[in-house]
Amino acid sequence: MSAAPARALPEQVRSYRAKTLHRPADHPGRPVLAWADPDRALPELHLSEPTEPL
């Protein structure tokens, strides 16, 4: 949980995840932010079978 305003959360998650690359032992969490913006259309999702070549 964060005390930051909602619009600041994507940058906070990006910043934390960047720190996990440099010092993973100090940053054990791997947060993910799912963001729904009602003013934008949902992106198309293209899934493939992991064993199939792209």
All heavy atoms as atom14 arrays in JSON, in Angstrom:
{
  "sequence": "MSAAPARALPEQVRSYRAKTLHRPADHPGRPVLAWADPDRALPELHLSEPTEPL",
  "atom14_mask": [
    [1, 1, 1, 1, 1, 1, 1, 1, 0, 0, 0, 0, 0, 0],
    [1, 1, 1, 1, 1, 1, 0, 0, 0, 0, 0, 0, 0, 0],
    [1, 1, 1, 1, 1, 0, 0, 0, 0, 0, 0, 0, 0, 0],
    [1, 1, 1, 1, 1, 0, 0, 0, 0, 0, 0, 0, 0, 0],
    [1, 1, 1, 1, 1, 1, 1, 0, 0, 0, 0, 0, 0, 0],
    [1, 1, 1, 1, 1, 0, 0, 0, 0, 0, 0, 0, 0, 0],
    [1, 1, 1, 1, 1, 1, 1, 1, 1, 1, 1, 0, 0, 0],
    [1, 1, 1, 1, 1, 0, 0, 0, 0, 0, 0, 0, 0, 0],
    [1, 1, 1, 1, 1, 1, 1, 1, 0, 0, 0, 0, 0, 0],
    [1, 1, 1, 1, 1, 1, 1, 0, 0, 0, 0, 0, 0, 0],
    [1, 1, 1, 1, 1, 1, 1, 1, 1, 0, 0, 0, 0, 0],
    [1, 1, 1, 1, 1, 1, 1, 1, 1, 0, 0, 0, 0, 0],
    [1, 1, 1, 1, 1, 1, 1, 0, 0, 0, 0, 0, 0, 0],
    [1, 1, 1, 1, 1, 1, 1, 1, 1, 1, 1, 0, 0, 0],
    [1, 1, 1, 1, 1, 1, 0, 0, 0, 0, 0, 0, 0, 0],
    [1, 1, 1, 1, 1, 1, 1, 1, 1, 1, 1, 1, 0, 0],
    [1, 1, 1, 1, 1, 1, 1, 1, 1, 1, 1, 0, 0, 0],
    [1, 1, 1, 1, 1, 0, 0, 0, 0, 0, 0, 0, 0, 0],
    [1, 1, 1, 1, 1, 1, 1, 1, 1, 0, 0, 0, 0, 0],
    [1, 1, 1, 1, 1, 1, 1, 0, 0, 0, 0, 0, 0, 0],
    [1, 1, 1, 1, 1, 1, 1, 1, 0, 0, 0, 0, 0, 0],
    [1, 1, 1, 1, 1, 1, 1, 1, 1, 1, 0, 0, 0, 0],
    [1, 1, 1, 1, 1, 1, 1, 1, 1, 1, 1, 0, 0, 0],
    [1, 1, 1, 1, 1, 1, 1, 0, 0, 0, 0, 0, 0, 0],
    [1, 1, 1, 1, 1, 0, 0, 0, 0, 0, 0, 0, 0, 0],
    [1, 1, 1, 1, 1, 1, 1, 1, 0, 0, 0, 0, 0, 0],
    [1, 1, 1, 1, 1, 1, 1, 1, 1, 1, 0, 0, 0, 0],
    [1, 1, 1, 1, 1, 1, 1, 0, 0, 0, 0, 0, 0, 0],
    [1, 1, 1, 1, 0, 0, 0, 0, 0, 0, 0, 0, 0, 0],
    [1, 1, 1, 1, 1, 1, 1, 1, 1, 1, 1, 0, 0, 0],
    [1, 1, 1, 1, 1, 1, 1, 0, 0, 0, 0, 0, 0, 0],
    [1, 1, 1, 1, 1, 1, 1, 0, 0, 0, 0, 0, 0, 0],
    [1, 1, 1, 1, 1, 1, 1, 1, 0, 0, 0, 0, 0, 0],
    [1, 1, 1, 1, 1, 0, 0, 0, 0, 0, 0, 0, 0, 0],
    [1, 1, 1, 1, 1, 1, 1, 1, 1, 1, 1, 1, 1, 1],
    [1, 1, 1, 1, 1, 0, 0, 0, 0, 0, 0, 0, 0, 0],
    [1, 1, 1, 1, 1, 1, 1, 1, 0, 0, 0, 0, 0, 0],
    [1, 1, 1, 1, 1, 1, 1, 0, 0, 0, 0, 0, 0, 0],
    [1, 1, 1, 1, 1, 1, 1, 1, 0, 0, 0, 0, 0, 0],
    [1, 1, 1, 1, 1, 1, 1, 1, 1, 1, 1, 0, 0, 0],
    [1, 1, 1, 1, 1, 0, 0, 0, 0, 0, 0, 0, 0, 0],
    [1, 1, 1, 1, 1, 1, 1, 1, 0, 0, 0, 0, 0, 0],
    [1, 1, 1, 1, 1, 1, 1, 0, 0, 0, 0, 0, 0, 0],
    [1, 1, 1, 1, 1, 1, 1, 1, 1, 0, 0, 0, 0, 0],
    [1, 1, 1, 1, 1, 1, 1, 1, 0, 0, 0, 0, 0, 0],
    [1, 1, 1, 1, 1, 1, 1, 1, 1, 1, 0, 0, 0, 0],
    [1, 1, 1, 1, 1, 1, 1, 1, 0, 0, 0, 0, 0, 0],
    [1, 1, 1, 1, 1, 1, 0, 0, 0, 0, 0, 0, 0, 0],
    [1, 1, 1, 1, 1, 1, 1, 1, 1, 0, 0, 0, 0, 0],
    [1, 1, 1, 1, 1, 1, 1, 0, 0, 0, 0, 0, 0, 0],
    [1, 1, 1, 1, 1, 1, 1, 0, 0, 0, 0, 0, 0, 0],
    [1, 1, 1, 1, 1, 1, 1, 1, 1, 0, 0, 0, 0, 0],
    [1, 1, 1, 1, 1, 1, 1, 0, 0, 0, 0, 0, 0, 0],
    [1, 1, 1, 1, 1, 1, 1, 1, 0, 0, 0, 0, 0, 0]
  ],
  "atom14_positions": [
    [[0.85, -1.18, 0.0], [0.0, 0.0, 0.0], [0.9, 1.24, 0.0], [1.96, 1.25, 0.57], [-0.89, 0.01, 1.23], [-1.87, -1.16, 1.29], [-3.05, -1.21, -0.06], [-4.03, 0.2, 0.31], [0.0, 0.0, 0.0], [0.0, 0.0, 0.0], [0.0, 0.0, 0.0], [0.0, 0.0, 0.0], [0.0, 0.0, 0.0], [0.0, 0.0, 0.0]],
    [[0.4, 2.28, -0.61], [1.18, 3.5, -0.72], [0.32, 4.7, -0.35], [-0.88, 4.71, -0.59], [1.68, 3.65, -2.16], [2.32, 4.89, -2.32], [0.0, 0.0, 0.0], [0.0, 0.0, 0.0], [0.0, 0.0, 0.0], [0.0, 0.0, 0.0], [0.0, 0.0, 0.0], [0.0, 0.0, 0.0], [0.0, 0.0, 0.0], [0.0, 0.0, 0.0]],
    [[0.95, 5.69, 0.23], [0.26, 6.92, 0.56], [0.26, 7.9, -0.61], [-0.31, 8.97, -0.53], [0.91, 7.56, 1.78], [0.0, 0.0, 0.0], [0.0, 0.0, 0.0], [0.0, 0.0, 0.0], [0.0, 0.0, 0.0], [0.0, 0.0, 0.0], [0.0, 0.0, 0.0], [0.0, 0.0, 0.0], [0.0, 0.0, 0.0], [0.0, 0.0, 0.0]],
    [[0.9, 7.52, -1.71], [0.99, 8.39, -2.89], [-0.35, 8.44, -3.62], [-1.14, 7.51, -3.53], [2.07, 7.87, -3.82], [0.0, 0.0, 0.0], [0.0, 0.0, 0.0], [0.0, 0.0, 0.0], [0.0, 0.0, 0.0], [0.0, 0.0, 0.0], [0.0, 0.0, 0.0], [0.0, 0.0, 0.0], [0.0, 0.0, 0.0], [0.0, 0.0, 0.0]],
    [[-0.58, 9.51, -4.37], [-1.81, 9.57, -5.16], [-1.79, 8.49, -6.25], [-0.72, 8.03, -6.67], [-1.78, 10.97, -5.77], [-0.39, 11.46, -5.63], [0.23, 10.71, -4.5], [0.0, 0.0, 0.0], [0.0, 0.0, 0.0], [0.0, 0.0, 0.0], [0.0, 0.0, 0.0], [0.0, 0.0, 0.0], [0.0, 0.0, 0.0], [0.0, 0.0, 0.0]],
    [[-2.95, 8.09, -6.7], [-3.07, 6.99, -7.66], [-2.26, 7.22, -8.92], [-1.65, 6.3, -9.46], [-4.54, 6.77, -8.01], [0.0, 0.0, 0.0], [0.0, 0.0, 0.0], [0.0, 0.0, 0.0], [0.0, 0.0, 0.0], [0.0, 0.0, 0.0], [0.0, 0.0, 0.0], [0.0, 0.0, 0.0], [0.0, 0.0, 0.0], [0.0, 0.0, 0.0]],
    [[-2.22, 8.43, -9.41], [-1.48, 8.71, -10.65], [0.03, 8.53, -10.49], [0.75, 8.4, -11.47], [-1.77, 10.12, -11.16], [-3.17, 10.29, -11.68], [-3.28, 9.67, -13.03], [-4.65, 9.79, -13.53], [-5.11, 9.08, -14.53], [-4.33, 8.22, -15.13], [-6.34, 9.22, -14.93], [0.0, 0.0, 0.0], [0.0, 0.0, 0.0], [0.0, 0.0, 0.0]],
    [[0.53, 8.52, -9.26], [1.97, 8.34, -9.01], [2.35, 6.87, -8.9], [3.53, 6.52, -8.93], [2.38, 9.07, -7.75], [0.0, 0.0, 0.0], [0.0, 0.0, 0.0], [0.0, 0.0, 0.0], [0.0, 0.0, 0.0], [0.0, 0.0, 0.0], [0.0, 0.0, 0.0], [0.0, 0.0, 0.0], [0.0, 0.0, 0.0], [0.0, 0.0, 0.0]],
    [[1.37, 5.98, -8.78], [1.68, 4.56, -8.56], [2.45, 3.9, -9.69], [3.38, 3.13, -9.42], [0.39, 3.8, -8.26], [-0.24, 4.13, -6.91], [-1.56, 3.38, -6.76], [0.69, 3.82, -5.77], [0.0, 0.0, 0.0], [0.0, 0.0, 0.0], [0.0, 0.0, 0.0], [0.0, 0.0, 0.0], [0.0, 0.0, 0.0], [0.0, 0.0, 0.0]],
    [[2.13, 4.15, -10.97], [2.93, 3.48, -12.01], [4.42, 3.78, -11.9], [5.25, 2.89, -12.04], [2.34, 4.03, -13.31], [0.94, 4.38, -12.96], [1.01, 4.89, -11.55], [0.0, 0.0, 0.0], [0.0, 0.0, 0.0], [0.0, 0.0, 0.0], [0.0, 0.0, 0.0], [0.0, 0.0, 0.0], [0.0, 0.0, 0.0], [0.0, 0.0, 0.0]],
    [[4.77, 5.03, -11.62], [6.19, 5.38, -11.49], [6.79, 4.74, -10.24], [7.94, 4.3, -10.25], [6.37, 6.89, -11.45], [7.79, 7.33, -11.24], [8.78, 6.81, -12.27], [8.38, 6.48, -13.4], [9.97, 6.72, -11.93], [0.0, 0.0, 0.0], [0.0, 0.0, 0.0], [0.0, 0.0, 0.0], [0.0, 0.0, 0.0], [0.0, 0.0, 0.0]],
    [[6.04, 4.65, -9.16], [6.55, 4.02, -7.95], [6.84, 2.54, -8.19], [7.86, 2.02, -7.75], [5.57, 4.19, -6.8], [5.6, 5.56, -6.19], [4.79, 5.6, -4.9], [3.87, 4.83, -4.7], [5.16, 6.51, -4.02], [0.0, 0.0, 0.0], [0.0, 0.0, 0.0], [0.0, 0.0, 0.0], [0.0, 0.0, 0.0], [0.0, 0.0, 0.0]],
    [[5.95, 1.86, -8.89], [6.16, 0.44, -9.19], [7.36, 0.29, -10.1], [8.22, -0.56, -9.89], [4.9, -0.19, -9.81], [5.19, -1.58, -10.34], [3.78, -0.23, -8.79], [0.0, 0.0, 0.0], [0.0, 0.0, 0.0], [0.0, 0.0, 0.0], [0.0, 0.0, 0.0], [0.0, 0.0, 0.0], [0.0, 0.0, 0.0], [0.0, 0.0, 0.0]],
    [[7.48, 1.13, -11.14], [8.61, 1.06, -12.06], [9.92, 1.28, -11.32], [10.9, 0.55, -11.49], [8.47, 2.1, -13.17], [9.55, 1.94, -14.25], [9.9, 3.25, -14.91], [10.4, 4.25, -14.01], [11.66, 4.3, -13.53], [12.52, 3.36, -13.84], [12.05, 5.26, -12.71], [0.0, 0.0, 0.0], [0.0, 0.0, 0.0], [0.0, 0.0, 0.0]],
    [[9.94, 2.27, -10.43], [11.15, 2.58, -9.67], [11.54, 1.42, -8.76], [12.72, 1.03, -8.7], [10.91, 3.84, -8.85], [12.0, 4.11, -8.02], [0.0, 0.0, 0.0], [0.0, 0.0, 0.0], [0.0, 0.0, 0.0], [0.0, 0.0, 0.0], [0.0, 0.0, 0.0], [0.0, 0.0, 0.0], [0.0, 0.0, 0.0], [0.0, 0.0, 0.0]],
    [[10.58, 0.85, -8.05], [10.88, -0.27, -7.16], [11.41, -1.46, -7.96], [12.4, -2.08, -7.58], [9.63, -0.67, -6.37], [9.91, -1.79, -5.39], [10.33, -1.51, -4.1], [9.8, -3.13, -5.77], [10.6, -2.54, -3.2], [10.07, -4.15, -4.88], [10.47, -3.84, -3.6], [10.75, -4.86, -2.74], [0.0, 0.0, 0.0], [0.0, 0.0, 0.0]],
    [[10.77, -1.77, -9.08], [11.21, -2.92, -9.87], [12.6, -2.7, -10.43], [13.38, -3.64, -10.58], [10.19, -3.25, -10.94], [8.91, -3.82, -10.33], [7.92, -4.25, -11.37], [8.44, -5.3, -12.21], [8.15, -6.59, -12.08], [7.31, -6.98, -11.15], [8.66, -7.48, -12.9], [0.0, 0.0, 0.0], [0.0, 0.0, 0.0], [0.0, 0.0, 0.0]],
    [[12.95, -1.46, -10.74], [14.32, -1.17, -11.2], [15.32, -1.46, -10.09], [16.4, -1.98, -10.34], [14.41, 0.28, -11.65], [0.0, 0.0, 0.0], [0.0, 0.0, 0.0], [0.0, 0.0, 0.0], [0.0, 0.0, 0.0], [0.0, 0.0, 0.0], [0.0, 0.0, 0.0], [0.0, 0.0, 0.0], [0.0, 0.0, 0.0], [0.0, 0.0, 0.0]],
    [[14.96, -1.14, -8.86], [15.85, -1.42, -7.72], [16.05, -2.92, -7.53], [17.11, -3.34, -7.07], [15.27, -0.8, -6.44], [15.27, 0.7, -6.44], [14.56, 1.22, -5.21], [14.34, 2.7, -5.28], [13.55, 3.18, -4.13], [0.0, 0.0, 0.0], [0.0, 0.0, 0.0], [0.0, 0.0, 0.0], [0.0, 0.0, 0.0], [0.0, 0.0, 0.0]],
    [[15.05, -3.73, -7.86], [15.18, -5.17, -7.67], [16.27, -5.75, -8.57], [16.85, -6.78, -8.24], [13.86, -5.92, -7.94], [13.52, -5.84, -9.32], [12.73, -5.39, -7.08], [0.0, 0.0, 0.0], [0.0, 0.0, 0.0], [0.0, 0.0, 0.0], [0.0, 0.0, 0.0], [0.0, 0.0, 0.0], [0.0, 0.0, 0.0], [0.0, 0.0, 0.0]],
    [[16.55, -5.09, -9.69], [17.6, -5.59, -10.58], [18.98, -5.37, -9.99], [19.89, -6.17, -10.18], [17.5, -4.89, -11.94], [16.23, -5.16, -12.73], [16.21, -4.3, -13.98], [16.12, -6.62, -13.08], [0.0, 0.0, 0.0], [0.0, 0.0, 0.0], [0.0, 0.0, 0.0], [0.0, 0.0, 0.0], [0.0, 0.0, 0.0], [0.0, 0.0, 0.0]],
    [[19.16, -4.26, -9.28], [20.47, -3.91, -8.74], [20.76, -4.56, -7.39], [21.89, -4.91, -7.11], [20.6, -2.39, -8.61], [20.44, -1.68, -9.92], [21.36, -1.76, -10.92], [19.44, -0.92, -10.4], [20.96, -1.07, -11.96], [19.78, -0.54, -11.66], [0.0, 0.0, 0.0], [0.0, 0.0, 0.0], [0.0, 0.0, 0.0], [0.0, 0.0, 0.0]],
    [[19.72, -4.71, -6.58], [19.91, -5.28, -5.24], [18.72, -6.17, -4.91], [17.89, -5.83, -4.07], [20.06, -4.16, -4.22], [21.29, -3.28, -4.51], [21.46, -2.19, -3.54], [21.9, -2.75, -2.26], [22.12, -2.03, -1.2], [21.96, -0.74, -1.24], [22.49, -2.6, -0.08], [0.0, 0.0, 0.0], [0.0, 0.0, 0.0], [0.0, 0.0, 0.0]],
    [[18.63, -7.33, -5.54], [17.47, -8.19, -5.34], [17.28, -8.67, -3.9], [16.15, -8.84, -3.46], [17.7, -9.37, -6.29], [19.13, -9.3, -6.67], [19.58, -7.89, -6.48], [0.0, 0.0, 0.0], [0.0, 0.0, 0.0], [0.0, 0.0, 0.0], [0.0, 0.0, 0.0], [0.0, 0.0, 0.0], [0.0, 0.0, 0.0], [0.0, 0.0, 0.0]],
    [[18.35, -8.84, -3.15], [18.21, -9.31, -1.77], [17.55, -8.25, -0.88], [16.88, -8.57, 0.08], [19.57, -9.69, -1.2], [0.0, 0.0, 0.0], [0.0, 0.0, 0.0], [0.0, 0.0, 0.0], [0.0, 0.0, 0.0], [0.0, 0.0, 0.0], [0.0, 0.0, 0.0], [0.0, 0.0, 0.0], [0.0, 0.0, 0.0], [0.0, 0.0, 0.0]],
    [[17.75, -6.97, -1.21], [17.16, -5.88, -0.44], [15.72, -5.58, -0.84], [15.0, -4.88, -0.13], [17.97, -4.59, -0.62], [19.35, -4.7, 0.0], [19.57, -5.59, 0.84], [20.21, -3.88, -0.37], [0.0, 0.0, 0.0], [0.0, 0.0, 0.0], [0.0, 0.0, 0.0], [0.0, 0.0, 0.0], [0.0, 0.0, 0.0], [0.0, 0.0, 0.0]],
    [[15.29, -6.07, -1.99], [13.95, -5.79, -2.51], [13.31, -7.11, -2.96], [13.24, -7.42, -4.14], [14.04, -4.82, -3.68], [14.68, -3.52, -3.31], [16.04, -3.32, -3.4], [14.16, -2.38, -2.83], [16.3, -2.09, -3.0], [15.18, -1.5, -2.63], [0.0, 0.0, 0.0], [0.0, 0.0, 0.0], [0.0, 0.0, 0.0], [0.0, 0.0, 0.0]],
    [[12.82, -7.91, -2.0], [12.31, -9.23, -2.33], [10.95, -9.23, -3.04], [10.61, -10.18, -3.72], [12.2, -9.93, -0.98], [11.99, -8.81, -0.01], [12.78, -7.65, -0.56], [0.0, 0.0, 0.0], [0.0, 0.0, 0.0], [0.0, 0.0, 0.0], [0.0, 0.0, 0.0], [0.0, 0.0, 0.0], [0.0, 0.0, 0.0], [0.0, 0.0, 0.0]],
    [[10.19, -8.17, -2.9], [8.86, -8.13, -3.53], [8.95, -7.89, -5.03], [9.93, -7.33, -5.53], [0.0, 0.0, 0.0], [0.0, 0.0, 0.0], [0.0, 0.0, 0.0], [0.0, 0.0, 0.0], [0.0, 0.0, 0.0], [0.0, 0.0, 0.0], [0.0, 0.0, 0.0], [0.0, 0.0, 0.0], [0.0, 0.0, 0.0], [0.0, 0.0, 0.0]],
    [[7.96, -8.35, -5.75], [7.88, -8.11, -7.19], [6.49, -7.57, -7.5], [5.62, -8.26, -7.99], [8.13, -9.39, -7.99], [9.5, -10.02, -7.77], [10.61, -9.09, -8.3], [11.92, -9.67, -8.14], [12.72, -9.45, -7.12], [12.35, -8.68, -6.13], [13.91, -9.99, -7.06], [0.0, 0.0, 0.0], [0.0, 0.0, 0.0], [0.0, 0.0, 0.0]],
    [[6.27, -6.27, -7.19], [4.92, -5.73, -7.37], [4.54, -5.61, -8.84], [5.39, -5.44, -9.71], [5.02, -4.34, -6.74], [6.46, -3.98, -6.86], [7.21, -5.28, -6.72], [0.0, 0.0, 0.0], [0.0, 0.0, 0.0], [0.0, 0.0, 0.0], [0.0, 0.0, 0.0], [0.0, 0.0, 0.0], [0.0, 0.0, 0.0], [0.0, 0.0, 0.0]],
    [[3.26, -5.73, -9.06], [2.7, -5.58, -10.4], [1.51, -4.63, -10.27], [0.74, -4.73, -9.33], [2.23, -6.93, -10.97], [1.54, -6.75, -12.3], [3.39, -7.88, -11.08], [0.0, 0.0, 0.0], [0.0, 0.0, 0.0], [0.0, 0.0, 0.0], [0.0, 0.0, 0.0], [0.0, 0.0, 0.0], [0.0, 0.0, 0.0], [0.0, 0.0, 0.0]],
    [[1.39, -3.72, -11.2], [0.28, -2.77, -11.17], [-0.57, -2.98, -12.42], [-0.09, -2.83, -13.54], [0.81, -1.34, -11.12], [-0.23, -0.23, -11.14], [-1.08, -0.29, -9.87], [0.43, 1.12, -11.27], [0.0, 0.0, 0.0], [0.0, 0.0, 0.0], [0.0, 0.0, 0.0], [0.0, 0.0, 0.0], [0.0, 0.0, 0.0], [0.0, 0.0, 0.0]],
    [[-1.81, -3.36, -12.21], [-2.75, -3.46, -13.33], [-3.54, -2.16, -13.34], [-4.2, -1.81, -12.37], [-3.67, -4.65, -13.13], [0.0, 0.0, 0.0], [0.0, 0.0, 0.0], [0.0, 0.0, 0.0], [0.0, 0.0, 0.0], [0.0, 0.0, 0.0], [0.0, 0.0, 0.0], [0.0, 0.0, 0.0], [0.0, 0.0, 0.0], [0.0, 0.0, 0.0]],
    [[-3.45, -1.43, -14.42], [-4.01, -0.09, -14.49], [-5.14, -0.06, -15.51], [-4.97, -0.44, -16.65], [-2.91, 0.87, -14.91], [-3.29, 2.3, -14.8], [-3.81, 3.07, -15.79], [-3.16, 3.14, -13.67], [-4.02, 4.34, -15.34], [-3.62, 4.42, -14.03], [-2.71, 2.94, -12.38], [-3.64, 5.48, -13.16], [-2.72, 4.01, -11.52], [-3.18, 5.26, -11.9]],
    [[-6.29, 0.39, -15.09], [-7.43, 0.53, -15.99], [-7.73, 2.01, -16.16], [-8.03, 2.7, -15.2], [-8.64, -0.19, -15.43], [0.0, 0.0, 0.0], [0.0, 0.0, 0.0], [0.0, 0.0, 0.0], [0.0, 0.0, 0.0], [0.0, 0.0, 0.0], [0.0, 0.0, 0.0], [0.0, 0.0, 0.0], [0.0, 0.0, 0.0], [0.0, 0.0, 0.0]],
    [[-7.6, 2.49, -17.36], [-7.88, 3.89, -17.66], [-9.19, 3.94, -18.44], [-9.24, 3.5, -19.59], [-6.74, 4.5, -18.46], [-6.86, 6.01, -18.59], [-7.96, 6.55, -18.36], [-5.86, 6.65, -18.94], [0.0, 0.0, 0.0], [0.0, 0.0, 0.0], [0.0, 0.0, 0.0], [0.0, 0.0, 0.0], [0.0, 0.0, 0.0], [0.0, 0.0, 0.0]],
    [[-10.25, 4.46, -17.85], [-11.56, 4.42, -18.53], [-11.6, 5.23, -19.81], [-12.49, 5.04, -20.63], [-12.51, 4.98, -17.47], [-11.66, 5.76, -16.54], [-10.31, 5.11, -16.56], [0.0, 0.0, 0.0], [0.0, 0.0, 0.0], [0.0, 0.0, 0.0], [0.0, 0.0, 0.0], [0.0, 0.0, 0.0], [0.0, 0.0, 0.0], [0.0, 0.0, 0.0]],
    [[-10.64, 6.12, -20.03], [-10.64, 6.94, -21.24], [-9.93, 6.28, -22.42], [-9.89, 6.83, -23.51], [-9.99, 8.29, -20.96], [-10.77, 9.09, -19.92], [-12.0, 8.89, -19.82], [-10.14, 9.9, -19.22], [0.0, 0.0, 0.0], [0.0, 0.0, 0.0], [0.0, 0.0, 0.0], [0.0, 0.0, 0.0], [0.0, 0.0, 0.0], [0.0, 0.0, 0.0]],
    [[-9.35, 5.12, -22.19], [-8.6, 4.45, -23.25], [-9.2, 3.09, -23.54], [-9.71, 2.41, -22.66], [-7.13, 4.28, -22.85], [-6.45, 5.61, -22.63], [-5.04, 5.43, -22.22], [-4.27, 4.97, -23.38], [-2.98, 4.79, -23.36], [-2.3, 4.99, -22.26], [-2.34, 4.38, -24.43], [0.0, 0.0, 0.0], [0.0, 0.0, 0.0], [0.0, 0.0, 0.0]],
    [[-9.11, 2.69, -24.78], [-9.58, 1.36, -25.17], [-8.63, 0.3, -24.62], [-7.44, 0.55, -24.43], [-9.65, 1.26, -26.69], [0.0, 0.0, 0.0], [0.0, 0.0, 0.0], [0.0, 0.0, 0.0], [0.0, 0.0, 0.0], [0.0, 0.0, 0.0], [0.0, 0.0, 0.0], [0.0, 0.0, 0.0], [0.0, 0.0, 0.0], [0.0, 0.0, 0.0]],
    [[-9.18, -0.88, -24.37], [-8.33, -1.97, -23.91], [-7.4, -2.4, -25.04], [-7.79, -2.47, -26.2], [-9.19, -3.16, -23.49], [-10.05, -2.94, -22.25], [-10.96, -4.14, -22.03], [-9.18, -2.71, -21.04], [0.0, 0.0, 0.0], [0.0, 0.0, 0.0], [0.0, 0.0, 0.0], [0.0, 0.0, 0.0], [0.0, 0.0, 0.0], [0.0, 0.0, 0.0]],
    [[-6.14, -2.7, -24.71], [-5.21, -3.16, -25.76], [-5.58, -4.56, -26.22], [-6.2, -5.33, -25.5], [-3.85, -3.15, -25.04], [-4.19, -3.28, -23.6], [-5.52, -2.62, -23.41], [0.0, 0.0, 0.0], [0.0, 0.0, 0.0], [0.0, 0.0, 0.0], [0.0, 0.0, 0.0], [0.0, 0.0, 0.0], [0.0, 0.0, 0.0], [0.0, 0.0, 0.0]],
    [[-5.21, -4.86, -27.47], [-5.43, -6.21, -27.98], [-4.42, -7.15, -27.35], [-3.25, -6.8, -27.18], [-5.23, -6.24, -29.5], [-6.52, -6.14, -30.25], [-6.3, -6.36, -31.73], [-5.91, -7.49, -32.14], [-6.5, -5.4, -32.46], [0.0, 0.0, 0.0], [0.0, 0.0, 0.0], [0.0, 0.0, 0.0], [0.0, 0.0, 0.0], [0.0, 0.0, 0.0]],
    [[-4.87, -8.32, -27.01], [-4.01, -9.3, -26.36], [-3.73, -10.41, -27.35], [-4.65, -11.07, -27.84], [-4.7, -9.84, -25.11], [-3.91, -10.82, -24.26], [-2.62, -10.18, -23.75], [-4.76, -11.29, -23.1], [0.0, 0.0, 0.0], [0.0, 0.0, 0.0], [0.0, 0.0, 0.0], [0.0, 0.0, 0.0], [0.0, 0.0, 0.0], [0.0, 0.0, 0.0]],
    [[-2.46, -10.61, -27.69], [-2.05, -11.66, -28.62], [-1.31, -12.73, -27.84], [-0.22, -12.5, -27.32], [-1.13, -11.09, -29.71], [-1.78, -10.03, -30.53], [-2.68, -10.32, -31.53], [-1.69, -8.7, -30.48], [-3.1, -9.21, -32.07], [-2.53, -8.19, -31.44], [0.0, 0.0, 0.0], [0.0, 0.0, 0.0], [0.0, 0.0, 0.0], [0.0, 0.0, 0.0]],
    [[-1.93, -13.88, -27.71], [-1.33, -14.98, -26.98], [-0.86, -16.05, -27.96], [-1.48, -16.28, -29.0], [-2.34, -15.59, -25.99], [-2.89, -14.64, -24.95], [-3.94, -15.35, -24.12], [-1.77, -14.12, -24.06], [0.0, 0.0, 0.0], [0.0, 0.0, 0.0], [0.0, 0.0, 0.0], [0.0, 0.0, 0.0], [0.0, 0.0, 0.0], [0.0, 0.0, 0.0]],
    [[0.22, -16.7, -27.62], [0.69, -17.83, -28.43], [1.08, -18.96, -27.49], [1.41, -18.75, -26.32], [1.87, -17.41, -29.31], [2.95, -17.03, -28.5], [0.0, 0.0, 0.0], [0.0, 0.0, 0.0], [0.0, 0.0, 0.0], [0.0, 0.0, 0.0], [0.0, 0.0, 0.0], [0.0, 0.0, 0.0], [0.0, 0.0, 0.0], [0.0, 0.0, 0.0]],
    [[1.04, -20.15, -28.01], [1.46, -21.32, -27.24], [2.97, -21.22, -27.05], [3.71, -20.95, -27.99], [1.1, -22.58, -28.02], [1.3, -23.86, -27.26], [0.34, -23.97, -26.05], [-0.79, -23.51, -26.14], [0.79, -24.49, -25.04], [0.0, 0.0, 0.0], [0.0, 0.0, 0.0], [0.0, 0.0, 0.0], [0.0, 0.0, 0.0], [0.0, 0.0, 0.0]],
    [[3.47, -21.38, -25.83], [4.9, -21.23, -25.59], [5.79, -22.14, -26.43], [6.93, -21.82, -26.69], [5.06, -21.57, -24.1], [3.71, -21.42, -23.52], [2.74, -21.67, -24.63], [0.0, 0.0, 0.0], [0.0, 0.0, 0.0], [0.0, 0.0, 0.0], [0.0, 0.0, 0.0], [0.0, 0.0, 0.0], [0.0, 0.0, 0.0], [0.0, 0.0, 0.0]],
    [[5.25, -23.27, -26.86], [6.06, -24.18, -27.66], [6.0, -23.88, -29.14], [6.75, -24.45, -29.93], [5.59, -25.64, -27.44], [4.21, -25.73, -27.76], [5.8, -26.06, -25.99], [0.0, 0.0, 0.0], [0.0, 0.0, 0.0], [0.0, 0.0, 0.0], [0.0, 0.0, 0.0], [0.0, 0.0, 0.0], [0.0, 0.0, 0.0], [0.0, 0.0, 0.0]],
    [[5.13, -22.96, -29.57], [5.02, -22.6, -30.98], [5.97, -21.45, -31.31], [6.12, -20.52, -30.54], [3.6, -22.17, -31.32], [2.58, -23.26, -31.22], [1.17, -22.75, -31.52], [1.03, -21.58, -31.91], [0.24, -23.52, -31.35], [0.0, 0.0, 0.0], [0.0, 0.0, 0.0], [0.0, 0.0, 0.0], [0.0, 0.0, 0.0], [0.0, 0.0, 0.0]],
    [[6.62, -21.51, -32.48], [7.48, -20.4, -32.87], [6.63, -19.17, -33.2], [5.49, -19.28, -33.66], [8.22, -20.9, -34.11], [7.38, -22.02, -34.62], [6.63, -22.59, -33.45], [0.0, 0.0, 0.0], [0.0, 0.0, 0.0], [0.0, 0.0, 0.0], [0.0, 0.0, 0.0], [0.0, 0.0, 0.0], [0.0, 0.0, 0.0], [0.0, 0.0, 0.0]],
    [[7.17, -17.98, -32.95], [6.46, -16.76, -33.27], [6.58, -16.52, -34.73], [5.97, -16.08, -35.49], [7.02, -15.57, -32.48], [6.86, -15.69, -30.97], [7.59, -14.53, -30.31], [5.41, -15.66, -30.6], [0.0, 0.0, 0.0], [0.0, 0.0, 0.0], [0.0, 0.0, 0.0], [0.0, 0.0, 0.0], [0.0, 0.0, 0.0], [0.0, 0.0, 0.0]]
  ]
}
